[in-house]
């Protein structure tokens, strides 16, 4: 720090932002002072904040934290925080809010902050408002599911008095993806009304968005005998992970060599695997692997039946939650050959399907509806 004398004043100029201790010697005593060095914009912001704080009961500028701008004290009115946040946005001021809060004020401030974070990348990250500390946890290393915050978003958060807390582990920060699955038997003429064309092979396509939910539509079909819900599982996994669903069984296949022998269990039935990559705005890249396998007694070897397999692997890029429909999963001739096998008739989904006269007569089809959606840990259960 440099100093110069101007008349009866001493002007100090700081070389960098920070603080310095100054001892003033007089004829009878000495006094210690702390000098804070900030840039001009922050200095103007401090001056204006001080003027505003004089009209607010309970809040004060924490001088011990300078040159960082920290406002402490008790927040008695929510509009006081709103006034400071508005000023900070207009003056591009980054500050920290460390208030004492009542239970009611904590709830009000939490709702207000979440409302201002809405429609930003930051709304997906955990916001913590504890005693005298307000933080938002952001991954230290960006990933596909957590790209991190832009400079503009960091300014927006800083103007609200929220401290950005970098975390090295993002296990709890990855968006959660819930995949709702409806496996149904639907008459082919009704499938056309849903926008599903009778496929020549296994197909995956997007359904249009409806005002009336999917479950309600199929339940309406069920009442008049045009459809039947066979299963409604829900899968939940983190972005970048995978979730699996199996309704079926396993058959033992004995494998023997000259030295060893072991049993390999082969799965059959309905298998579905979902691998989502999602961001906080609800955009998703969905990889679907679906396989339906039935036992084929005509291709048995050493008493072990063969497997008839229909398999599809597909990917979709979704800007929001949409329903993917998988059709053509079972052929009519396969259902006829499989309906006589006791093992298949005991399966929870295929067994009910093979017992259906309409399906065996080729009037209905097995269709799977897959609806992925990005959810937050504290979100309420959403309806179809």
SVG drawing of the C-alpha trace seen along z (x, -y; Angstrom):
<svg xmlns="http://www.w3.org/2000/svg" viewBox="-68 -21 72 106">
<polyline fill="none" stroke="black" stroke-width="0.4" points="0.0,0.0 1.2,-3.4 0.4,-6.7 0.7,-10.4 -0.1,-13.6 -2.7,-16.0 -3.2,-19.0 -4.4,-17.8 -5.4,-14.4 -3.4,-11.2 -4.4,-9.3 -3.7,-5.5 -3.6,-3.6 -3.8,0.2 -1.7,2.3 -4.2,5.2 -7.6,6.1 -7.4,7.1 -7.0,5.6 -4.2,3.8 -3.6,2.9 -2.8,-0.7 -1.5,-2.1 -1.9,-5.8 0.4,-7.5 -0.7,-10.7 0.9,-12.9 -0.8,-11.0 -2.0,-7.7 -2.0,-5.4 -4.9,-3.8 -5.1,-0.7 -7.3,-0.8 -8.1,1.8 -8.2,0.5 -10.1,2.5 -9.0,2.2 -11.7,3.0 -12.3,2.0 -14.4,-1.0 -17.5,0.9 -17.5,2.9 -16.9,-0.3 -19.9,-2.0 -22.0,1.2 -20.9,1.2 -21.9,-2.4 -25.4,-1.8 -25.8,1.3 -25.0,-0.5 -27.6,-3.1 -30.2,-0.5 -29.3,1.5 -29.9,-1.5 -33.6,-1.2 -33.7,2.5 -34.1,3.8 -31.9,6.7 -29.4,6.8 -25.9,5.4 -22.8,5.5 -20.2,7.8 -17.1,5.6 -14.9,8.6 -15.6,10.3 -14.4,7.4 -13.4,7.1 -16.0,9.9 -19.5,8.6 -21.3,10.5 -24.7,9.5 -25.5,11.0 -28.1,10.5 -31.7,11.6 -34.0,11.5 -37.3,10.2 -38.9,9.3 -38.6,11.3 -38.8,8.1 -35.5,6.9 -33.7,9.8 -35.6,9.2 -34.5,5.5 -30.8,6.4 -30.9,9.1 -32.5,6.7 -29.8,4.1 -27.1,6.7 -28.4,7.8 -28.6,4.2 -25.1,3.3 -23.6,6.7 -22.6,7.3 -21.6,10.7 -22.4,11.0 -23.1,13.7 -26.1,13.8 -25.6,15.4 -28.8,14.6 -30.5,15.9 -33.9,17.3 -37.0,18.3 -38.7,21.5 -41.3,19.6 -38.8,17.2 -36.6,20.1 -39.5,21.7 -40.4,18.4 -36.8,17.6 -36.3,21.2 -39.4,20.8 -38.4,17.4 -34.9,18.5 -36.1,21.6 -38.6,19.5 -35.7,17.3 -33.6,20.3 -36.5,21.8 -35.7,22.4 -32.0,22.3 -29.4,25.1 -29.0,24.4 -32.5,25.5 -31.4,29.1 -28.7,28.7 -29.3,29.0 -30.1,25.7 -29.3,25.6 -30.5,22.9 -29.1,23.7 -28.2,21.5 -26.3,18.5 -25.2,20.3 -26.9,20.5 -25.2,22.8 -25.9,24.6 -23.8,27.7 -22.5,27.9 -20.2,30.6 -16.6,29.7 -16.0,31.6 -18.7,31.2 -20.2,34.3 -22.8,35.2 -25.5,35.2 -24.1,32.2 -22.6,29.6 -22.0,27.2 -22.9,23.5 -22.3,20.8 -20.8,17.5 -24.2,15.8 -25.8,18.4 -23.0,17.9 -23.7,14.2 -27.4,14.8 -26.7,17.0 -24.1,14.6 -26.6,11.7 -29.0,13.7 -26.4,14.0 -26.0,17.8 -22.6,19.4 -21.6,21.9 -20.2,24.9 -18.1,27.1 -18.3,30.8 -16.0,33.5 -18.6,36.3 -21.7,35.9 -23.4,39.1 -26.3,37.3 -26.4,34.6 -27.0,36.7 -30.5,36.1 -32.8,39.0 -34.8,40.6 -38.0,42.4 -39.2,44.7 -42.9,45.6 -43.7,48.8 -47.1,50.0 -47.3,53.5 -50.7,54.0 -52.8,56.2 -54.6,53.9 -56.9,54.6 -55.3,53.8 -58.0,51.4 -57.7,49.4 -53.9,49.4 -54.4,47.5 -56.4,44.9 -53.4,44.4 -51.3,43.7 -49.7,47.2 -49.5,48.8 -49.4,52.6 -45.7,53.3 -44.2,56.0 -41.4,56.4 -40.5,55.0 -40.7,51.2 -40.1,48.3 -41.7,44.9 -42.8,41.8 -46.5,41.3 -48.0,37.9 -48.7,35.9 -52.2,36.3 -54.3,34.2 -55.7,37.5 -53.1,39.7 -52.0,43.0 -53.3,45.1 -56.7,43.5 -57.0,44.3 -56.1,47.9 -58.4,48.2 -61.2,46.8 -60.4,49.5 -60.4,52.1 -64.0,51.2 -65.2,52.0 -63.0,55.0 -60.6,53.4 -57.5,53.5 -56.0,54.9 -53.1,53.7 -50.8,56.7 -48.1,54.9 -47.1,51.3 -43.6,51.4 -41.6,48.2 -37.9,48.1 -35.7,45.4 -32.0,44.8 -29.4,42.0 -28.5,40.3 -25.7,42.4 -26.8,45.5 -29.2,48.3 -32.4,49.9 -33.7,53.4 -37.0,55.1 -37.6,58.9 -40.8,60.8 -39.9,64.4 -37.8,67.2 -34.5,69.0 -33.8,72.4 -30.7,74.4 -28.2,75.3 -25.6,77.7 -22.1,77.1 -19.5,79.9 -15.9,80.2 -13.4,83.0 -12.3,81.3 -15.2,79.3 -18.9,78.9 -21.3,76.1 -24.8,74.9 -25.5,71.7 -28.9,70.2 -30.5,68.5 -33.2,65.9 -36.4,65.9 -39.6,63.8 -39.9,60.0 -36.7,58.1 -36.3,54.3 -33.3,52.2 -33.2,48.4 -30.0,46.4 -30.7,42.6 -28.5,39.6 -30.3,36.5 -29.7,32.9 -31.5,30.6 -33.7,29.1 -35.4,32.4 -33.7,33.2 -32.8,36.9 -30.9,39.3 -32.6,42.7 -31.1,46.0 -33.7,48.8 -33.0,52.5 -36.1,54.7 -36.2,58.5 -39.0,61.0 -38.0,64.6 -40.3,67.6 -39.5,71.3 -39.6,73.3 -40.3,77.0 -39.7,77.8 -36.1,76.8 -35.4,78.8 -32.0,80.5 -31.3,83.0 -34.7,82.1 -33.8,78.3 -36.2,76.2 -34.9,73.6 -35.6,69.9 -37.5,67.7 -36.2,64.2 -37.4,60.8 -35.0,58.0 -34.8,54.3 -32.1,51.8 -33.0,48.1 -32.1,44.6 -34.1,41.4 -33.3,37.8 -36.1,36.2 -36.4,32.5 -39.1,33.4 -40.9,36.4 -42.6,38.4 -44.0,41.9 -42.1,44.4 -44.2,47.3 -42.7,50.7 -44.9,52.9 -44.5,56.1 -42.9,57.8 -44.6,61.2 -45.6,62.9 -48.9,64.8 -47.3,68.1 -44.8,67.8 -47.7,67.3 -49.4,70.4 -46.3,72.6 -45.6,71.1 -49.1,71.3 -48.8,75.0 -45.7,74.8 -46.5,75.0 -43.5,72.7 -44.7,69.8 -48.3,70.1 -47.1,69.6 -45.3,66.3 -47.0,63.2 -47.3,61.3 -46.8,63.8 -49.0,66.4 -52.0,64.0 -51.3,63.0 -51.1,66.6 -54.4,67.4 -56.1,64.6 -58.3,66.0 -58.2,62.6 -54.4,62.6 -54.2,66.2 -56.8,65.3 -54.6,62.4 -57.1,59.7 -54.9,58.1 -51.2,57.3 -48.7,57.0 -47.5,53.4 -45.1,51.8 -45.3,48.0 -42.2,46.5 -42.3,43.0 -39.1,41.6 -39.0,38.4 -36.5,36.4 -37.4,36.0 -35.8,34.2 -35.4,36.0 -38.0,33.8 -40.6,33.9 -44.0,35.2 -45.3,38.4 -46.4,37.4 -49.5,38.8 -49.7,40.2"/>
</svg>
